[in-house]
Amino acid sequence: MRHLASFSSVSSYNGSKAGVVQMARMLAAEWGRFSINVNCISPSYALTPMHASTPVVVRQRIRELTPLGHVQRPEDLYGAAIFLASAASNYVTGHDLMVDGGHTLNAWLTPLSRSVPPRVGPEEETVQLKHDLETLGLPYDAGGIRDLETSVQMVRLGVTRFGVGLAAAAKALDECAAQGGIEV
């Protein structure tokens, strides 16, 4: 399997991520006869309220190790979700769509250099994060960083940005469909 260990290095977490990929592949094989497509999306380290306690120096290191040069935001997943939900992916099944800015390309083995600035700067990375933290009523500092205790509480509650992000992606998909942009 081409997935690399996550930052947390917790075997149960990493095993569950690999399990989701394999389950998608097996369900695609089993359900294809019913014309059901099954795929999954593998994001990178995404800057969500759950990860808002990540120090600025760690975020900078992630930028340095990611070929596209920025920390993933939840909205970076919208296009992948819309693609997989649209007719454009009708012949795609059993696929793990890596949406990670190139982070899993083992770029840390060779130092990266940039010829042009990344598409998303550090300030832009935190726009949605700060909005989400405000919506959830959680405090944060100027860099969008929460205190560690709040992060632990969120993990215990199972609150993540992806539920909100996928709802936004579904809304965007509905809007595109209403405008005749794609067939849903």
C-alpha positions in Angstrom: 0.0 0.0 0.0 1.4 3.4 -0.9 0.2 5.3 2.1 2.7 6.7 4.5 2.3 6.8 8.3 0.4 9.8 9.6 2.0 12.4 11.9 0.4 10.7 14.9 2.1 7.4 14.3 -0.7 5.6 16.0 -1.0 2.1 14.5 -4.8 1.9 15.1 -5.4 5.2 13.3 -3.1 4.3 10.4 -4.6 0.8 10.2 -8.1 2.2 10.0 -7.0 4.6 7.1 -5.6 1.6 5.2 -8.8 -0.4 6.0 -11.0 2.3 4.4 -9.0 2.1 1.2 -9.1 -1.6 1.0 -12.8 -1.7 1.9 -13.5 0.8 -0.9 -11.7 -1.5 -3.3 -13.5 -4.6 -2.2 -16.9 -2.9 -2.2 -16.1 -1.7 -5.8 -15.4 -5.3 -6.8 -18.6 -6.6 -5.1 -21.0 -3.8 -6.1 -19.8 -3.1 -9.6 -22.3 -5.7 -10.9 -25.1 -3.4 -9.6 -23.5 -0.4 -11.4 -22.5 1.1 -8.1 -19.2 3.0 -8.0 -17.2 2.9 -4.8 -14.1 5.2 -4.3 -12.4 7.0 -1.5 -10.5 10.2 -1.0 -7.2 10.2 0.9 -6.5 13.8 2.1 -3.2 14.9 3.6 -2.8 16.6 7.0 -5.8 19.1 6.7 -6.0 22.3 8.7 -9.3 21.7 10.5 -10.5 22.7 14.0 -9.3 19.4 15.2 -5.7 20.3 14.2 -5.9 24.0 15.1 -3.4 23.5 17.9 -0.6 22.7 15.5 2.2 25.1 16.1 3.2 27.6 13.3 6.6 25.9 13.0 5.0 22.5 12.3 2.7 24.1 9.7 5.8 25.7 8.1 7.6 22.3 8.0 4.5 20.8 6.3 4.6 23.6 3.7 8.3 22.8 3.1 7.7 19.1 2.6 4.6 19.5 0.3 5.4 20.1 -3.4 2.4 22.4 -3.8 3.7 24.4 -0.8 0.8 24.8 1.5 -1.1 23.0 4.3 -4.2 21.4 3.0 -7.5 23.1 3.7 -10.9 21.3 3.7 -11.9 23.2 0.6 -9.1 21.5 -1.2 -11.2 18.4 -1.1 -14.3 19.9 -2.7 -13.3 19.3 -6.3 -12.4 15.7 -5.6 -15.8 15.1 -3.9 -17.7 16.8 -6.7 -15.8 14.8 -9.3 -16.6 11.5 -7.7 -20.2 12.5 -7.2 -20.6 13.6 -10.9 -21.1 11.7 -14.1 -17.5 12.6 -15.0 -16.4 9.6 -12.7 -18.9 7.1 -14.1 -16.1 4.7 -15.1 -14.0 5.2 -12.0 -14.4 2.6 -9.3 -12.1 1.1 -6.6 -9.9 4.2 -6.7 -8.2 5.9 -3.8 -8.0 9.6 -4.9 -5.0 11.1 -3.2 -5.6 14.8 -2.6 -2.5 15.8 -0.7 -0.6 18.4 -2.7 2.0 15.8 -3.4 2.9 15.3 0.2 3.1 11.5 -0.1 5.6 11.7 -3.0 8.5 11.3 -0.5 9.6 14.8 -1.3 11.5 15.0 2.0 14.2 12.8 0.5 15.2 15.6 -1.8 15.0 19.2 -0.7 12.3 21.1 -2.4 12.7 24.5 -4.0 10.1 26.8 -5.4 10.2 28.7 -8.7 7.0 30.5 -8.0 5.1 31.2 -4.8 2.5 28.6 -3.8 -1.1 29.2 -4.9 -2.1 29.4 -1.3 -0.2 31.4 1.3 -0.1 30.9 5.1 -2.7 33.6 5.7 -5.1 32.0 3.2 -4.7 28.5 4.8 -6.4 29.7 8.0 -9.3 31.6 6.6 -11.8 28.7 6.7 -10.2 27.3 9.9 -10.9 30.6 11.7 -14.4 30.7 10.4 -15.0 27.1 11.6 -13.5 27.9 15.0 -15.8 30.9 15.3 -18.8 28.9 14.2 -17.9 26.3 16.9 -17.4 29.0 19.5 -13.8 27.9 20.0 -11.0 30.5 20.9 -7.9 30.8 18.8 -5.0 33.2 18.4 -4.0 35.3 15.4 -2.4 32.3 13.6 -5.6 30.2 14.0 -4.1 28.1 16.8 -6.2 26.7 19.6 -4.9 25.6 22.9 -4.1 21.9 23.2 -6.8 21.2 25.8 -9.5 22.4 23.5 -8.1 20.1 20.7 -8.2 17.1 23.0 -11.8 17.9 23.9 -12.7 18.1 20.2 -11.1 14.8 19.5 -13.0 13.2 22.3 -16.2 14.7 21.0 -15.4 13.5 17.5 -15.9 17.0 16.0 -14.2 17.4 12.6 -14.3 19.9 9.8 -15.0 17.3 7.2 -18.7 17.0 8.0 -19.2 20.7 7.5 -16.9 20.6 4.4 -18.7 17.8 2.7 -22.0 19.5 3.3 -20.5 22.6 1.6 -19.3 20.4 -1.3 -22.8 18.9 -1.6 -24.3 22.4 -1.7 -21.8 23.4 -4.4 -22.7 20.2 -6.3 -26.4 21.1 -6.1 -25.7 24.6 -7.3 -23.7 23.3 -10.3 -26.4 20.8 -11.1 -29.1 23.6 -10.9 -27.1 25.7 -13.3 -26.7 22.8 -15.7 -22.9 22.6 -15.0 -22.8 18.9 -14.3 -25.1 15.9 -14.3 -25.6 14.5 -10.8 
